[in-house]
């Protein structure tokens, strides 16, 4: 995605990035700094987690990660000074008013300079407590929109996530006024395809719990059609689509006063390119049989039994767990 027009669109632009320690946000930051070193400034929002300074958090949780190795190689000994010049780490929290930014001087500077807001802040835990999920996925976009409206320049870009994220999008609709907004909805995001190098991933997300559960012998059965497909999309392709959407939106609509909401769905479009559930779990089973997760013992790793309907699943639970418990 090395379009000169797209790259030039970010020249001399200042961008606020929330959720800075996330998988996609790191890919996004690395991509921009690599293809457009003339970006004016990236403001990266971090939640204060310990006694570390913002700069220490930036190095520890973002630029010190393996995904930045090509950029580090490109700049050599000048890498740290390049990052210091182009990236401003800021402590804050999207769940709080004014994004929880306590440094008034930094906040004033952000209001004055920011051209684009990229909201990656999210909790993607499917079983998250509702108060936590609402604070980040629903109230968070509200606070991001409020900050965006304080800026002197009207650009806007946002990405959100499931039930609380749906409410977050509704909140955006209510609050956006004449602020142009883009929402990007990727499918199941996984490791990189090619940029900055193949196979980079981080964290414990989307398909990871399923694969790891099989690897430790905790996935004896699975409720679902084994021939159905996972619509998996590599993280670098998602970032490319995000950048393209931002550029297209700003070029086409920023001066037109268009108040419509733009939604981009990022996915694999054909079954040929998608991965079936049974194929994915078969790959995982073969891998863990050859490379056991625990103490070199592969005996606990079993192929999951698939139950295509709730009725068949309930019968399995009743026969194998309920009845034996009653007998005992």
C-alpha positions, 0 to 999 in steps of 0.5 A: 500500500505504498501509494504516494498520494496516501503517504503525502496526505500525512505529511506535516499532520499531527495525529492523536492515537488512543489505545497506544499499547494495542496490537493494531495501534502499534502496527499503525504507528510503525507504518506511519513512521516508516512510510511517512517520516515527515508526519509532524507529530504523533500523540500517543495516549497511555493509561498510567499503570505504574511509576514509569514516565510517559517516555519510559512507557513509550519505549517499554510498550511500543517502540521497544517492541520487535515490530519496530525492528525495521524502523530501528534498522533504518534509522540506526543510532538515530532511532531514539532521536527520531522517535523523540522528535516525532512521538509525544507520549501522553498519560490519559484514559479514554474512560475519563473526561478530557481523556484524563489528561492532567498536563494542561500545557500538553492538552492545549498543544493537542487542541491546537495542533491535532489534525486527525484522531485515531481511536484504537482504545478498546477492551476486546475481552468477550467476558469483560465486566460490563462497567469496564467494557462500557467505560472504554468501548462506549463512554470512551468514544464519547470522550474522544469525540468531545476532545475532537470538537475542541480542536481547531481543525475538523478531521475525525477518525474512529474505530470501535468494537461488539455490544458496547462498541455498537453503543459507542457508535450510536453515541458518536452519531448523537455527538458528531454534529458537523464533525466528519467521522469514519468507522472501520470494522475489521473481522478477526484480526490476526498476525501480520501478512507482510509488514513490517515483516510476516507473522508478528503478533502480540497479546491474547486476543480473538482466536488465541484463547481457542488455539491455546485451550486446545494446546493445554488440553482444555478444548475437548469439544466445540459448539459449531459447524466444523465446516463454517469459516473464520473470516480472518484478516492480517493486522497489517492489511487492516492498518492499510485499510485504515490509512486508506479510509482516513485519506479518502475521507479527508480528501473527499469530504473534509471541505464538503460539509458532508455529515454522513457516517462512513463505515468500512468493513474490512474482511476476506471476501471469498470462501477460498481465502477463508479458514474453516474451523476444523482446518484451523483446529486441525493445524493447531492439533498437529502443531501441539502434538509435535510441540507440546505446550506442557513438559513435552507431554502431548497425551493431554492434547485431543481433537475436539468433538464438534456439536453442530446444534445446541441439542447435540451439545446439551445431550453431550453435557447431560450424558457425560457430566450430569448423569455421572454426577448424579450416579456418584 
